[in-house]
Amino acid sequence: MEKPHVIPVKLLKLIAAKRYIRRKHPIIPTFEQDIASYSSGYQGELSIDFHINHILDPYHKLHNLYIPFKTWHFEIDTLLLLEKFLLALEIKNLRGDVYLEHEAGIMRQSYQNEEKRYQCPIVQVEKQARQLNHWLNHRGHKVPVETLVVFVNPNVKLHNQHPKTIYPYVLSHIYYKLKNHYRNAPTIKNRDEIASQLIKASTIPNPDVLSQYQLTFDDFEPGGICENCLQKSPKRQGWGWVCPSCHNKSLNNHIHTFKDLQLLFGPEITTTEAAYWLQTSTEVARYLLKKENYRKSGSHKRIKYHLNYNSQTDYQYLLDYNKNFYKMTLVTSSD
């Protein structure tokens, strides 16, 4: 049984917000920094699968658990349900020199003459394991939970290393040591049930990015994005869209705009709002909304269309946009 990786919705929202934020807005550097951080974390989590595959024993693999607990949630990057114990992995994709001060609850990262401080990930994953244990005990599952912090970036050097902090290439080796430690422990006979309950309980965090960054509708400017040159903004010509910068033609550029708007402002949109964001007439906007067959509510001038895109399956173009934008920035800066 497996629960796949979750694309962070906050990452998608930040990329969408950056596409529409007004030029020279002071929040842009913060967006770029946070997008880089969330993107790095996501890529690090994806990379762990290669190393998990070296564990040859059967297991259930659950990624990105986000479980309601009392008045908050606890989250686990990756949880392996093994024959006799569970293994919670906290994934870190940091570069440079990392200093662990476990007793003080601090981790310091020194990279490119800059030092950052974080909560100690050992404390973090142990807290998550205690909450997971409490959650499982409440449902009648008494199973041991082991924890590891895995630093997956090849350009990291760990200092003051703790037994629970490892490089990814020793993950399977550590697993077999733990397996030997639990050789006389009872087998977990209801692993399928535990995995199913965790998957069912897990949700996907959906933060209000506009509120977090204190942004309003007026901080954004209308117009779609050319997916070829990444410039604003394609113009409606005939039955399609043409980019004035690179002359790329597209029939469906408006769909990406609708998807972005759902992330930023929610699933409801009117014809007038669509016309504003697409920079077209209301007649064209109404035609495009009807063409996509969105569910409608209301009547006459108060009709609202309900966008219904899935954050995990419908937004690969934003991840591609972010990657291509970064590449173009590197090329431009080297010229």
N, C-alpha and C positions, 0 to 999 in steps of 0.2 A: 504494500500500500504506500502511496506517495502523495504528498501535497506539494505542488510545484512552487517555484519562486514567485513572489509577488512584486510586480513593478510598483515602486513607491508612488502613490497618487500625488504626494507633495512634489516629487520630482517632475511629474507631468504637468502639474499646475504651475510650477515655477517656470518651466520652459514655455508654456503657453502664455504666461504673463509677460515674459521677456519679449515674446514676439509682438505684443501689442502695446507695451508700455511706451509712453511718449518719449521721443528722442531727447537725449541728454537729461533724462530724469535722474535725480540723485540716487534712486534706489537701485539702478542698474548694476553698479559694482557689487552690491550686496547679493543681488540675484545671481550674478556670475559666480561668486564665491560659494553660495549655497548650492547652486546647481552642480558645481564641480564636486562638492562634498558628498551630496546625495548620489550622484552618478558614480563616484568612486566606491562608495559603500555598496551600491547595488552590484557593480561589476565584481567586487570582492566576494560578495555572497554567491554569485554565479560560479566563480572559480573553484569553490570548495568541492563541487561535485566530482571533479577529476580525482581528488585525493580520497574522497569517500569511497569511490569505486575500487580502491585497493583493499577495502575490507571485504573479504570473501565470504564471510558468514551472512546468513539472511538477516534482513532488518527492514523496518518501515522507516521511511525518510520523510520528515515533515519540515518544510521550509516556512519561515515567516509566520509563525504562530502569533496571534494577537488576541489574547483571551480576556474576556471580561472577568474582573476579580474585585469583589467588594465595590468600591466607588471609582475604580480606575481599571486599567488593563495592564497585564504583563505581556511581554513579548520575548520570543526566543528566535534567534536567527535560523538555526537548524536543530532539530531534535531527532536523534536516532533511537528507535525502539528496538533494542537488541534482545537476545534470548533471556538474559538474566538481569539486565539493568538498562536504564535509559541514559543517553549521553547528550547533554545540551551543549551546543557549540555557539560561542560568541565570535563573530567574524570581524576582524579589523583589517582595513586596507590602508595602512599608514606607511609613509616613506620616512627615511631619515633615521635618526637616533631616537629610540623610545626608552624612557626610564620609568620603571615601575616602582612606585612607593606604596606597596600594598597596605602596610599598617596605617599610613596616613590617608589611604583611600584616593591616591592621586596617581595619574599617569602624565608624564611630560613628553612632548614630542619636539625635537629640535630638527628643523629642516630649512635649508637655505637662509641661515642667519635669523630665523624666526622661531620663537618658542611658544607652544600652545599647551594649555593644561586641560585635562579631561578627568572625569570620574574614572577611578581604577576599574578596568573591565572585569577583573577578578571579582571585585565586590559586586559589580553589576550582574554577572552571570550567576553568582552564588545566591543573590537576592531572587533572581528569576527562578532558580531551582527550588528555593524554599516555597515560593508562591505556587509553583507547579505541584510540588509535593502536597501542599495544603489543598489545592484544587482536586488532585487525584484522591487523596485520603477522604475528602468529603463525598466522593463517589464510590468509595469502597475499594480503591486500588492502592495497595501498600507496596510500592516498588522503589528500589534505590535509584537515585538520580546522580550521575556524575557530571562534572562540568570541565570544559576546556575553553581557553581563549586562543584562537588561531589567527596569527598574523600572516596574511596571505601575500602581501606585497613582497616581491623579490628584492626590493631596494630598502628593506628595513633592517635595522640592527638593534636587537634587544639588549638592554642593560638591566642589571639587578633581576635577572630572569627568575621567575617563580615556576614551580613544578606544573602549574596549571596553564602556563603560557607556552605555546609551542609554535614552531614553523610548520606549515602544512604538510611537508614531505615526511614528517614523523607521525602523522595522525594515525595511520594504520598500525604502526609499531606500538604506539601508546594504547590503542584499542586492545591489542593482543595481550599487553601487560595487564590491563584492567580485566580482561576475560579470565586470565589466570587467577587474578585476585578473587573473582567471583565463582571459581570453578565448583565450589561446594554449595553455592547459593541455589535456592529453588528456581525453577524455570518460570518465567512469566507466561502463564497459560492464556491470559486474556488480552494479548497484545493487539489483536484485531479490534477488539471492543474499545480499548484505550485510544488507539489511533483514530477510530471512527468518531469517538466522542470529542477528541481534540479538534479534528477537522471540522466537525459540525459547529463547535463553539467558536472557532476562530473567525474573526471579521477582518476587514481591510480598513485601516485608518484613513479617514477622509477629512483632513484639516481644512479650516477656512483660511486660505492663504491671504485673501484680501484683508481680513481682520488682523491676522498675525503681522502683516507688514504695513498696516494702517493705510490701505489704499482704497480708493473709491472709483466709481465709473469714470470720473473725469481724468483720472491718471492714465487712461488708455486712449489710443487713437484708432480709428477704424481702418479697414482695408485688409484684404487677404495677403497671403505670403506666397511668393513663387517658390515652389519646391525644387526648382532647378538652380536658380541663382540666389535664393533666400532673400530677395529684395521685396519691398512693398512697391506697388501693389498691382496685381494683375487687373486688367480692365475687361469688362464684359463686351465681347464682340460676337454678334450673331448668336450661335448656340454654345459658345464656349468662352474661355478666358485666355487673354493674351498678355504676356508680361512685356511692358514697355522697355525694360532693361535688357533682357536677353532674348525676347521674342518667342519664348517657350509658349506652347499652346496646351491647354488642358480643358477637358470637359467637366471635371469634377472638383475644381479648386474650392468651390463653395462648401463642399462637405467637410474639408479640414477646418474651415472657419466655423462651421456649426459645432464641430467637435470641440474646438478650442473654447467656444462660448459656453458650452455646457460645463466644462471644467471651471471656468472663471466665474460665471454668473448663475449657474444652475440650469436645470433641464427645460425650463419654459422660455419660449421666445415668441414674439409677435411679428407680424409682417413688417411693421414700421421699424422694429429693432433690427430685423434681418437686413432690410434695405440700408439702414445706417451703417452696419458693420461691413456689408458687402460693397457699399458705395454704388448702389444700383437704384433703379426706380422701384416703387412698391409693387408694380405689376410683375417685374422680373423676380423680385424676392418672393412674391406669393407663388409664382410658377415653380420656383426652385424648392420651396417648402413642400408644396403639394407633390412634386416629383419624387421626393424622398419618402413619401407616404408616412409621415409622422402622425401619431395620434393627435387628435384635436379636441379642444374643449372650448366652451363659450360659443358665441354667435356674432355674426356681422363683424363690426369693427373691434369687438372684444375677443376675437378668436385667438387662442394660444396654441402653439404647436409644442408637443412634448418630445424633446430629444431623449434618446435612450441608448447612448453608447456605453460600451463596457470598458472600464479602465484597463483591464488586463488583456483585451484582444483587439481593441480598435485604435490604439495610439502608438503603434510602432513608428509611424511617420515622425512623431515628436522626438523619439530617441534618435532616429536617423538625422533629423534636422539638427539636433544638438551636436551630434558627432561631426556632421559636415560643416556646421558653423565654426566649430573649434578648429577643424582642418583649414578652413578658409582664413581664419584669424592668424594661424601660424604662418601660412603662405604670405599673407599681407605684411605681417610684422617682419618677415625675413627679407622682403624686397627693399 
